[in-house]
Amino acid sequence: MVRGLDEPPALDIATLDPVDEQRPLWQLAILFILVAGVRFVAEALPAAAWIILAVFAILHFPASVAILGLEGNRFKAI
């Protein structure tokens, strides 16, 4: 509905298959990249830098989830 379609998509058994659906794995990979980046910055720079980066990552993670859910494009989500 958000994308301008007249009807919501129909639930299909293929959308419930955990082996075929790769979005949760990509979201986990994006989360791992964010955490690894914050940890690297935390060890390399002063506390203010990694705190700012951590707040940025926390605030932008829901947008990444939304983009991956709507678009299905992992590069846009990153």
PyMOL Python script that loads the backbone (N, CA, C, O; Angstrom):
from pymol import cmd

cmd.read_pdbstr("""\
ATOM      1  N   MET A   1       0.821  -1.182   0.000  1.00  0.00           N
ATOM      2  CA  MET A   1       0.000   0.000   0.000  1.00  0.00           C
ATOM      3  C   MET A   1       0.873   1.258   0.000  1.00  0.00           C
ATOM      4  O   MET A   1       0.533   2.253  -0.639  1.00  0.00           O
ATOM      5  N   VAL A   2       1.976   1.211   0.704  1.00  0.00           N
ATOM      6  CA  VAL A   2       2.870   2.368   0.779  1.00  0.00           C
ATOM      7  C   VAL A   2       3.491   2.665  -0.578  1.00  0.00           C
ATOM      8  O   VAL A   2       3.748   3.822  -0.908  1.00  0.00           O
ATOM      9  N   ARG A   3       3.729   1.632  -1.356  1.00  0.00           N
ATOM     10  CA  ARG A   3       4.373   1.806  -2.651  1.00  0.00           C
ATOM     11  C   ARG A   3       3.389   2.175  -3.755  1.00  0.00           C
ATOM     12  O   ARG A   3       3.790   2.266  -4.915  1.00  0.00           O
ATOM     13  N   GLY A   4       2.116   2.391  -3.435  1.00  0.00           N
ATOM     14  CA  GLY A   4       1.148   2.829  -4.416  1.00  0.00           C
ATOM     15  C   GLY A   4       0.373   1.716  -5.090  1.00  0.00           C
ATOM     16  O   GLY A   4      -0.308   1.959  -6.086  1.00  0.00           O
ATOM     17  N   LEU A   5       0.459   0.511  -4.578  1.00  0.00           N
ATOM     18  CA  LEU A   5      -0.295  -0.601  -5.159  1.00  0.00           C
ATOM     19  C   LEU A   5      -1.732  -0.555  -4.659  1.00  0.00           C
ATOM     20  O   LEU A   5      -1.996  -0.108  -3.543  1.00  0.00           O
ATOM     21  N   ASP A   6      -2.659  -1.022  -5.495  1.00  0.00           N
ATOM     22  CA  ASP A   6      -4.063  -1.010  -5.125  1.00  0.00           C
ATOM     23  C   ASP A   6      -4.405  -2.066  -4.076  1.00  0.00           C
ATOM     24  O   ASP A   6      -5.251  -1.838  -3.211  1.00  0.00           O
ATOM     25  N   GLU A   7      -3.747  -3.221  -4.154  1.00  0.00           N
ATOM     26  CA  GLU A   7      -4.040  -4.316  -3.243  1.00  0.00           C
ATOM     27  C   GLU A   7      -2.758  -4.761  -2.548  1.00  0.00           C
ATOM     28  O   GLU A   7      -1.680  -4.672  -3.135  1.00  0.00           O
ATOM     29  N   PRO A   8      -2.855  -5.232  -1.323  1.00  0.00           N
ATOM     30  CA  PRO A   8      -1.668  -5.770  -0.666  1.00  0.00           C
ATOM     31  C   PRO A   8      -1.263  -7.093  -1.321  1.00  0.00           C
ATOM     32  O   PRO A   8      -2.111  -7.776  -1.895  1.00  0.00           O
ATOM     33  N   PRO A   9      -0.008  -7.456  -1.246  1.00  0.00           N
ATOM     34  CA  PRO A   9       0.405  -8.717  -1.859  1.00  0.00           C
ATOM     35  C   PRO A   9      -0.217  -9.914  -1.144  1.00  0.00           C
ATOM     36  O   PRO A   9      -0.432  -9.886   0.068  1.00  0.00           O
ATOM     37  N   ALA A  10      -0.495 -10.940  -1.893  1.00  0.00           N
ATOM     38  CA  ALA A  10      -1.084 -12.146  -1.320  1.00  0.00           C
ATOM     39  C   ALA A  10      -0.009 -12.952  -0.608  1.00  0.00           C
ATOM     40  O   ALA A  10       1.139 -13.005  -1.048  1.00  0.00           O
ATOM     41  N   LEU A  11      -0.394 -13.578   0.497  1.00  0.00           N
ATOM     42  CA  LEU A  11       0.535 -14.418   1.234  1.00  0.00           C
ATOM     43  C   LEU A  11       0.770 -15.695   0.449  1.00  0.00           C
ATOM     44  O   LEU A  11      -0.173 -16.396   0.083  1.00  0.00           O
ATOM     45  N   ASP A  12       2.019 -15.986   0.197  1.00  0.00           N
ATOM     46  CA  ASP A  12       2.396 -17.163  -0.573  1.00  0.00           C
ATOM     47  C   ASP A  12       3.292 -18.031   0.295  1.00  0.00           C
ATOM     48  O   ASP A  12       4.024 -17.516   1.140  1.00  0.00           O
ATOM     49  N   ILE A  13       3.242 -19.328   0.097  1.00  0.00           N
ATOM     50  CA  ILE A  13       4.067 -20.231   0.889  1.00  0.00           C
ATOM     51  C   ILE A  13       5.551 -19.976   0.640  1.00  0.00           C
ATOM     52  O   ILE A  13       6.375 -20.240   1.516  1.00  0.00           O
ATOM     53  N   ALA A  14       5.903 -19.469  -0.535  1.00  0.00           N
ATOM     54  CA  ALA A  14       7.302 -19.177  -0.840  1.00  0.00           C
ATOM     55  C   ALA A  14       7.844 -18.044   0.031  1.00  0.00           C
ATOM     56  O   ALA A  14       9.047 -17.988   0.287  1.00  0.00           O
ATOM     57  N   THR A  15       6.978 -17.143   0.488  1.00  0.00           N
ATOM     58  CA  THR A  15       7.437 -16.054   1.342  1.00  0.00           C
ATOM     59  C   THR A  15       7.691 -16.515   2.773  1.00  0.00           C
ATOM     60  O   THR A  15       8.326 -15.795   3.543  1.00  0.00           O
ATOM     61  N   LEU A  16       7.217 -17.677   3.139  1.00  0.00           N
ATOM     62  CA  LEU A  16       7.413 -18.192   4.485  1.00  0.00           C
ATOM     63  C   LEU A  16       8.558 -19.186   4.580  1.00  0.00           C
ATOM     64  O   LEU A  16       8.863 -19.665   5.673  1.00  0.00           O
ATOM     65  N   ASP A  17       9.191 -19.502   3.477  1.00  0.00           N
ATOM     66  CA  ASP A  17      10.270 -20.481   3.441  1.00  0.00           C
ATOM     67  C   ASP A  17      11.558 -19.858   3.991  1.00  0.00           C
ATOM     68  O   ASP A  17      12.098 -18.945   3.366  1.00  0.00           O
ATOM     69  N   PRO A  18      12.065 -20.319   5.137  1.00  0.00           N
ATOM     70  CA  PRO A  18      13.263 -19.708   5.711  1.00  0.00           C
ATOM     71  C   PRO A  18      14.530 -19.984   4.905  1.00  0.00           C
ATOM     72  O   PRO A  18      15.503 -19.236   5.010  1.00  0.00           O
ATOM     73  N   VAL A  19      14.529 -21.041   4.106  1.00  0.00           N
ATOM     74  CA  VAL A  19      15.712 -21.343   3.303  1.00  0.00           C
ATOM     75  C   VAL A  19      15.779 -20.421   2.088  1.00  0.00           C
ATOM     76  O   VAL A  19      16.863 -19.995   1.690  1.00  0.00           O
ATOM     77  N   ASP A  20      14.637 -20.118   1.508  1.00  0.00           N
ATOM     78  CA  ASP A  20      14.601 -19.296   0.306  1.00  0.00           C
ATOM     79  C   ASP A  20      14.664 -17.804   0.623  1.00  0.00           C
ATOM     80  O   ASP A  20      15.141 -17.023  -0.200  1.00  0.00           O
ATOM     81  N   GLU A  21      14.205 -17.407   1.770  1.00  0.00           N
ATOM     82  CA  GLU A  21      14.149 -15.988   2.145  1.00  0.00           C
ATOM     83  C   GLU A  21      15.491 -15.570   2.731  1.00  0.00           C
ATOM     84  O   GLU A  21      15.915 -16.096   3.760  1.00  0.00           O
ATOM     85  N   GLN A  22      16.155 -14.628   2.080  1.00  0.00           N
ATOM     86  CA  GLN A  22      17.493 -14.210   2.493  1.00  0.00           C
ATOM     87  C   GLN A  22      17.510 -12.885   3.246  1.00  0.00           C
ATOM     88  O   GLN A  22      18.563 -12.483   3.742  1.00  0.00           O
ATOM     89  N   ARG A  23      16.376 -12.193   3.348  1.00  0.00           N
ATOM     90  CA  ARG A  23      16.368 -10.881   4.001  1.00  0.00           C
ATOM     91  C   ARG A  23      16.801 -10.923   5.460  1.00  0.00           C
ATOM     92  O   ARG A  23      17.567 -10.052   5.873  1.00  0.00           O
ATOM     93  N   PRO A  24      16.357 -11.884   6.265  1.00  0.00           N
ATOM     94  CA  PRO A  24      16.833 -11.896   7.652  1.00  0.00           C
ATOM     95  C   PRO A  24      18.345 -12.104   7.756  1.00  0.00           C
ATOM     96  O   PRO A  24      18.990 -11.536   8.637  1.00  0.00           O
ATOM     97  N   LEU A  25      18.902 -12.905   6.874  1.00  0.00           N
ATOM     98  CA  LEU A  25      20.354 -13.101   6.896  1.00  0.00           C
ATOM     99  C   LEU A  25      21.092 -11.826   6.520  1.00  0.00           C
ATOM    100  O   LEU A  25      22.122 -11.503   7.112  1.00  0.00           O
ATOM    101  N   TRP A  26      20.569 -11.101   5.539  1.00  0.00           N
ATOM    102  CA  TRP A  26      21.201  -9.835   5.164  1.00  0.00           C
ATOM    103  C   TRP A  26      21.062  -8.805   6.271  1.00  0.00           C
ATOM    104  O   TRP A  26      21.975  -8.010   6.497  1.00  0.00           O
ATOM    105  N   GLN A  27      19.940  -8.811   6.958  1.00  0.00           N
ATOM    106  CA  GLN A  27      19.769  -7.863   8.059  1.00  0.00           C
ATOM    107  C   GLN A  27      20.731  -8.185   9.196  1.00  0.00           C
ATOM    108  O   GLN A  27      21.266  -7.278   9.834  1.00  0.00           O
ATOM    109  N   LEU A  28      20.949  -9.454   9.448  1.00  0.00           N
ATOM    110  CA  LEU A  28      21.923  -9.854  10.454  1.00  0.00           C
ATOM    111  C   LEU A  28      23.334  -9.448  10.036  1.00  0.00           C
ATOM    112  O   LEU A  28      24.129  -9.019  10.873  1.00  0.00           O
ATOM    113  N   ALA A  29      23.649  -9.579   8.749  1.00  0.00           N
ATOM    114  CA  ALA A  29      24.965  -9.162   8.252  1.00  0.00           C
ATOM    115  C   ALA A  29      25.148  -7.654   8.389  1.00  0.00           C
ATOM    116  O   ALA A  29      26.227  -7.195   8.764  1.00  0.00           O
ATOM    117  N   ILE A  30      24.108  -6.881   8.089  1.00  0.00           N
ATOM    118  CA  ILE A  30      24.190  -5.425   8.228  1.00  0.00           C
ATOM    119  C   ILE A  30      24.392  -5.053   9.694  1.00  0.00           C
ATOM    120  O   ILE A  30      25.182  -4.161  10.004  1.00  0.00           O
ATOM    121  N   LEU A  31      23.687  -5.727  10.589  1.00  0.00           N
ATOM    122  CA  LEU A  31      23.853  -5.463  12.014  1.00  0.00           C
ATOM    123  C   LEU A  31      25.270  -5.806  12.466  1.00  0.00           C
ATOM    124  O   LEU A  31      25.862  -5.065  13.250  1.00  0.00           O
ATOM    125  N   PHE A  32      25.813  -6.907  11.986  1.00  0.00           N
ATOM    126  CA  PHE A  32      27.187  -7.294  12.320  1.00  0.00           C
ATOM    127  C   PHE A  32      28.186  -6.253  11.822  1.00  0.00           C
ATOM    128  O   PHE A  32      29.138  -5.926  12.529  1.00  0.00           O
ATOM    129  N   ILE A  33      27.982  -5.731  10.617  1.00  0.00           N
ATOM    130  CA  ILE A  33      28.868  -4.700  10.076  1.00  0.00           C
ATOM    131  C   ILE A  33      28.806  -3.443  10.933  1.00  0.00           C
ATOM    132  O   ILE A  33      29.839  -2.834  11.212  1.00  0.00           O
ATOM    133  N   LEU A  34      27.605  -3.047  11.353  1.00  0.00           N
ATOM    134  CA  LEU A  34      27.464  -1.871  12.208  1.00  0.00           C
ATOM    135  C   LEU A  34      28.170  -2.053  13.547  1.00  0.00           C
ATOM    136  O   LEU A  34      28.885  -1.160  14.001  1.00  0.00           O
ATOM    137  N   VAL A  35      27.972  -3.200  14.175  1.00  0.00           N
ATOM    138  CA  VAL A  35      28.594  -3.455  15.470  1.00  0.00           C
ATOM    139  C   VAL A  35      30.113  -3.519  15.330  1.00  0.00           C
ATOM    140  O   VAL A  35      30.838  -2.975  16.164  1.00  0.00           O
ATOM    141  N   ALA A  36      30.594  -4.177  14.284  1.00  0.00           N
ATOM    142  CA  ALA A  36      32.040  -4.262  14.071  1.00  0.00           C
ATOM    143  C   ALA A  36      32.632  -2.881  13.819  1.00  0.00           C
ATOM    144  O   ALA A  36      33.723  -2.580  14.305  1.00  0.00           O
ATOM    145  N   GLY A  37      31.935  -2.044  13.071  1.00  0.00           N
ATOM    146  CA  GLY A  37      32.420  -0.692  12.815  1.00  0.00           C
ATOM    147  C   GLY A  37      32.482   0.141  14.077  1.00  0.00           C
ATOM    148  O   GLY A  37      33.449   0.872  14.291  1.00  0.00           O
ATOM    149  N   VAL A  38      31.462   0.041  14.917  1.00  0.00           N
ATOM    150  CA  VAL A  38      31.448   0.792  16.170  1.00  0.00           C
ATOM    151  C   VAL A  38      32.549   0.291  17.102  1.00  0.00           C
ATOM    152  O   VAL A  38      33.213   1.093  17.759  1.00  0.00           O
ATOM    153  N   ARG A  39      32.747  -1.007  17.166  1.00  0.00           N
ATOM    154  CA  ARG A  39      33.818  -1.550  18.020  1.00  0.00           C
ATOM    155  C   ARG A  39      35.193  -1.124  17.531  1.00  0.00           C
ATOM    156  O   ARG A  39      36.067  -0.810  18.339  1.00  0.00           O
ATOM    157  N   PHE A  40      35.396  -1.109  16.210  1.00  0.00           N
ATOM    158  CA  PHE A  40      36.681  -0.679  15.661  1.00  0.00           C
ATOM    159  C   PHE A  40      36.944   0.784  15.994  1.00  0.00           C
ATOM    160  O   PHE A  40      38.047   1.141  16.407  1.00  0.00           O
ATOM    161  N   VAL A  41      35.942   1.622  15.817  1.00  0.00           N
ATOM    162  CA  VAL A  41      36.085   3.045  16.124  1.00  0.00           C
ATOM    163  C   VAL A  41      36.283   3.247  17.631  1.00  0.00           C
ATOM    164  O   VAL A  41      37.017   4.144  18.045  1.00  0.00           O
ATOM    165  N   ALA A  42      35.633   2.418  18.446  1.00  0.00           N
ATOM    166  CA  ALA A  42      35.763   2.548  19.898  1.00  0.00           C
ATOM    167  C   ALA A  42      37.194   2.289  20.356  1.00  0.00           C
ATOM    168  O   ALA A  42      37.658   2.898  21.320  1.00  0.00           O
ATOM    169  N   GLU A  43      37.889   1.395  19.674  1.00  0.00           N
ATOM    170  CA  GLU A  43      39.267   1.100  20.060  1.00  0.00           C
ATOM    171  C   GLU A  43      40.264   2.056  19.426  1.00  0.00           C
ATOM    172  O   GLU A  43      41.367   2.227  19.946  1.00  0.00           O
ATOM    173  N   ALA A  44      39.901   2.679  18.317  1.00  0.00           N
ATOM    174  CA  ALA A  44      40.854   3.517  17.599  1.00  0.00           C
ATOM    175  C   ALA A  44      40.731   5.002  17.931  1.00  0.00           C
ATOM    176  O   ALA A  44      41.718   5.734  17.856  1.00  0.00           O
ATOM    177  N   LEU A  45      39.542   5.451  18.295  1.00  0.00           N
ATOM    178  CA  LEU A  45      39.314   6.882  18.501  1.00  0.00           C
ATOM    179  C   LEU A  45      38.779   7.151  19.906  1.00  0.00           C
ATOM    180  O   LEU A  45      38.437   6.219  20.635  1.00  0.00           O
ATOM    181  N   PRO A  46      38.710   8.416  20.280  1.00  0.00           N
ATOM    182  CA  PRO A  46      38.173   8.753  21.616  1.00  0.00           C
ATOM    183  C   PRO A  46      36.694   8.374  21.759  1.00  0.00           C
ATOM    184  O   PRO A  46      36.013   8.043  20.789  1.00  0.00           O
ATOM    185  N   ALA A  47      36.235   8.436  23.004  1.00  0.00           N
ATOM    186  CA  ALA A  47      34.877   7.982  23.334  1.00  0.00           C
ATOM    187  C   ALA A  47      33.799   8.763  22.596  1.00  0.00           C
ATOM    188  O   ALA A  47      32.777   8.189  22.221  1.00  0.00           O
ATOM    189  N   ALA A  48      33.999  10.037  22.382  1.00  0.00           N
ATOM    190  CA  ALA A  48      32.966  10.851  21.719  1.00  0.00           C
ATOM    191  C   ALA A  48      32.704  10.364  20.302  1.00  0.00           C
ATOM    192  O   ALA A  48      31.559  10.378  19.849  1.00  0.00           O
ATOM    193  N   ALA A  49      33.736   9.936  19.600  1.00  0.00           N
ATOM    194  CA  ALA A  49      33.575   9.493  18.208  1.00  0.00           C
ATOM    195  C   ALA A  49      32.746   8.220  18.122  1.00  0.00           C
ATOM    196  O   ALA A  49      31.842   8.123  17.292  1.00  0.00           O
ATOM    197  N   TRP A  50      33.047   7.243  18.974  1.00  0.00           N
ATOM    198  CA  TRP A  50      32.281   5.997  18.848  1.00  0.00           C
ATOM    199  C   TRP A  50      30.870   6.140  19.401  1.00  0.00           C
ATOM    200  O   TRP A  50      29.962   5.434  18.962  1.00  0.00           O
ATOM    201  N   ILE A  51      30.674   7.032  20.347  1.00  0.00           N
ATOM    202  CA  ILE A  51      29.312   7.263  20.845  1.00  0.00           C
ATOM    203  C   ILE A  51      28.448   7.893  19.749  1.00  0.00           C
ATOM    204  O   ILE A  51      27.293   7.510  19.563  1.00  0.00           O
ATOM    205  N   ILE A  52      29.018   8.859  19.027  1.00  0.00           N
ATOM    206  CA  ILE A  52      28.284   9.474  17.912  1.00  0.00           C
ATOM    207  C   ILE A  52      27.976   8.439  16.842  1.00  0.00           C
ATOM    208  O   ILE A  52      26.862   8.401  16.319  1.00  0.00           O
ATOM    209  N   LEU A  53      28.947   7.604  16.513  1.00  0.00           N
ATOM    210  CA  LEU A  53      28.725   6.560  15.509  1.00  0.00           C
ATOM    211  C   LEU A  53      27.693   5.544  15.991  1.00  0.00           C
ATOM    212  O   LEU A  53      26.873   5.083  15.198  1.00  0.00           O
ATOM    213  N   ALA A  54      27.716   5.191  17.261  1.00  0.00           N
ATOM    214  CA  ALA A  54      26.743   4.236  17.797  1.00  0.00           C
ATOM    215  C   ALA A  54      25.329   4.806  17.746  1.00  0.00           C
ATOM    216  O   ALA A  54      24.387   4.095  17.396  1.00  0.00           O
ATOM    217  N   VAL A  55      25.175   6.080  18.092  1.00  0.00           N
ATOM    218  CA  VAL A  55      23.856   6.718  18.017  1.00  0.00           C
ATOM    219  C   VAL A  55      23.377   6.760  16.568  1.00  0.00           C
ATOM    220  O   VAL A  55      22.210   6.483  16.292  1.00  0.00           O
ATOM    221  N   PHE A  56      24.270   7.105  15.645  1.00  0.00           N
ATOM    222  CA  PHE A  56      23.936   7.114  14.215  1.00  0.00           C
ATOM    223  C   PHE A  56      23.476   5.733  13.762  1.00  0.00           C
ATOM    224  O   PHE A  56      22.473   5.617  13.058  1.00  0.00           O
ATOM    225  N   ALA A  57      24.198   4.686  14.158  1.00  0.00           N
ATOM    226  CA  ALA A  57      23.845   3.322  13.756  1.00  0.00           C
ATOM    227  C   ALA A  57      22.499   2.899  14.346  1.00  0.00           C
ATOM    228  O   ALA A  57      21.692   2.267  13.665  1.00  0.00           O
ATOM    229  N   ILE A  58      22.262   3.246  15.605  1.00  0.00           N
ATOM    230  CA  ILE A  58      20.998   2.877  16.251  1.00  0.00           C
ATOM    231  C   ILE A  58      19.813   3.574  15.582  1.00  0.00           C
ATOM    232  O   ILE A  58      18.752   2.976  15.403  1.00  0.00           O
ATOM    233  N   LEU A  59      20.002   4.833  15.217  1.00  0.00           N
ATOM    234  CA  LEU A  59      18.907   5.585  14.599  1.00  0.00           C
ATOM    235  C   LEU A  59      18.649   5.177  13.154  1.00  0.00           C
ATOM    236  O   LEU A  59      17.524   5.309  12.671  1.00  0.00           O
ATOM    237  N   HIS A  60      19.659   4.687  12.460  1.00  0.00           N
ATOM    238  CA  HIS A  60      19.484   4.334  11.051  1.00  0.00           C
ATOM    239  C   HIS A  60      19.200   2.853  10.813  1.00  0.00           C
ATOM    240  O   HIS A  60      18.855   2.470   9.696  1.00  0.00           O
ATOM    241  N   PHE A  61      19.337   2.025  11.825  1.00  0.00           N
ATOM    242  CA  PHE A  61      19.055   0.600  11.646  1.00  0.00           C
ATOM    243  C   PHE A  61      17.593   0.326  11.293  1.00  0.00           C
ATOM    244  O   PHE A  61      17.345  -0.503  10.418  1.00  0.00           O
ATOM    245  N   PRO A  62      16.608   0.979  11.927  1.00  0.00           N
ATOM    246  CA  PRO A  62      15.214   0.736  11.511  1.00  0.00           C
ATOM    247  C   PRO A  62      14.950   1.113  10.048  1.00  0.00           C
ATOM    248  O   PRO A  62      14.142   0.472   9.377  1.00  0.00           O
ATOM    249  N   ALA A  63      15.624   2.140   9.563  1.00  0.00           N
ATOM    250  CA  ALA A  63      15.470   2.496   8.150  1.00  0.00           C
ATOM    251  C   ALA A  63      16.030   1.404   7.260  1.00  0.00           C
ATOM    252  O   ALA A  63      15.476   1.117   6.199  1.00  0.00           O
ATOM    253  N   SER A  64      17.114   0.801   7.681  1.00  0.00           N
ATOM    254  CA  SER A  64      17.683  -0.312   6.918  1.00  0.00           C
ATOM    255  C   SER A  64      16.723  -1.492   6.871  1.00  0.00           C
ATOM    256  O   SER A  64      16.580  -2.143   5.836  1.00  0.00           O
ATOM    257  N   VAL A  65      16.072  -1.765   7.986  1.00  0.00           N
ATOM    258  CA  VAL A  65      15.081  -2.848   8.035  1.00  0.00           C
ATOM    259  C   VAL A  65      13.924  -2.546   7.080  1.00  0.00           C
ATOM    260  O   VAL A  65      13.466  -3.425   6.349  1.00  0.00           O
ATOM    261  N   ALA A  66      13.463  -1.309   7.094  1.00  0.00           N
ATOM    262  CA  ALA A  66      12.340  -0.924   6.232  1.00  0.00           C
ATOM    263  C   ALA A  66      12.704  -1.010   4.759  1.00  0.00           C
ATOM    264  O   ALA A  66      11.921  -1.513   3.953  1.00  0.00           O
ATOM    265  N   ILE A  67      13.871  -0.527   4.408  1.00  0.00           N
ATOM    266  CA  ILE A  67      14.289  -0.569   3.004  1.00  0.00           C
ATOM    267  C   ILE A  67      14.446  -2.000   2.529  1.00  0.00           C
ATOM    268  O   ILE A  67      14.033  -2.340   1.421  1.00  0.00           O
ATOM    269  N   LEU A  68      15.041  -2.838   3.361  1.00  0.00           N
ATOM    270  CA  LEU A  68      15.205  -4.229   2.970  1.00  0.00           C
ATOM    271  C   LEU A  68      13.851  -4.928   2.871  1.00  0.00           C
ATOM    272  O   LEU A  68      13.663  -5.789   2.011  1.00  0.00           O
ATOM    273  N   GLY A  69      12.919  -4.573   3.729  1.00  0.00           N
ATOM    274  CA  GLY A  69      11.589  -5.175   3.670  1.00  0.00           C
ATOM    275  C   GLY A  69      10.791  -4.737   2.464  1.00  0.00           C
ATOM    276  O   GLY A  69      10.108  -5.552   1.843  1.00  0.00           O
ATOM    277  N   LEU A  70      10.866  -3.460   2.123  1.00  0.00           N
ATOM    278  CA  LEU A  70      10.085  -2.945   0.988  1.00  0.00           C
ATOM    279  C   LEU A  70      10.737  -3.235  -0.352  1.00  0.00           C
ATOM    280  O   LEU A  70      10.086  -3.714  -1.280  1.00  0.00           O
ATOM    281  N   GLU A  71      12.005  -2.947  -0.445  1.00  0.00           N
ATOM    282  CA  GLU A  71      12.694  -3.074  -1.728  1.00  0.00           C
ATOM    283  C   GLU A  71      13.259  -4.474  -1.962  1.00  0.00           C
ATOM    284  O   GLU A  71      13.231  -4.988  -3.080  1.00  0.00           O
ATOM    285  N   GLY A  72      13.770  -5.081  -0.892  1.00  0.00           N
ATOM    286  CA  GLY A  72      14.431  -6.370  -1.050  1.00  0.00           C
ATOM    287  C   GLY A  72      15.834  -6.228  -1.601  1.00  0.00           C
ATOM    288  O   GLY A  72      16.479  -7.227  -1.919  1.00  0.00           O
ATOM    289  N   ASN A  73      16.314  -5.004  -1.717  1.00  0.00           N
ATOM    290  CA  ASN A  73      17.641  -4.762  -2.270  1.00  0.00           C
ATOM    291  C   ASN A  73      18.621  -4.550  -1.124  1.00  0.00           C
ATOM    292  O   ASN A  73      18.536  -3.566  -0.389  1.00  0.00           O
ATOM    293  N   ARG A  74      19.547  -5.487  -0.984  1.00  0.00           N
ATOM    294  CA  ARG A  74      20.477  -5.427   0.146  1.00  0.00           C
ATOM    295  C   ARG A  74      21.455  -4.275   0.035  1.00  0.00           C
ATOM    296  O   ARG A  74      21.936  -3.790   1.059  1.00  0.00           O
ATOM    297  N   PHE A  75      21.769  -3.817  -1.174  1.00  0.00           N
ATOM    298  CA  PHE A  75      22.715  -2.716  -1.336  1.00  0.00           C
ATOM    299  C   PHE A  75      22.087  -1.382  -0.935  1.00  0.00           C
ATOM    300  O   PHE A  75      22.773  -0.519  -0.387  1.00  0.00           O
ATOM    301  N   LYS A  76      20.804  -1.204  -1.199  1.00  0.00           N
ATOM    302  CA  LYS A  76      20.112  -0.005  -0.739  1.00  0.00           C
ATOM    303  C   LYS A  76      19.991  -0.016   0.774  1.00  0.00           C
ATOM    304  O   LYS A  76      20.056   1.040   1.404  1.00  0.00           O
ATOM    305  N   ALA A  77      19.818  -1.173   1.361  1.00  0.00           N
ATOM    306  CA  ALA A  77      19.680  -1.282   2.811  1.00  0.00           C
ATOM    307  C   ALA A  77      20.991  -0.974   3.521  1.00  0.00           C
ATOM    308  O   ALA A  77      20.990  -0.410   4.615  1.00  0.00           O
ATOM    309  N   ILE A  78      22.094  -1.338   2.912  1.00  0.00           N
ATOM    310  CA  ILE A  78      23.401  -1.039   3.516  1.00  0.00           C
ATOM    311  C   ILE A  78      23.639   0.437   3.453  1.00  0.00           C
ATOM    312  O   ILE A  78      24.680   0.914   3.905  1.00  0.00           O
TER     313      ILE A  78
END
""", "prot")
cmd.dss("prot")
cmd.show_as("cartoon", "prot")
cmd.util.cbc("prot")
cmd.orient("prot")
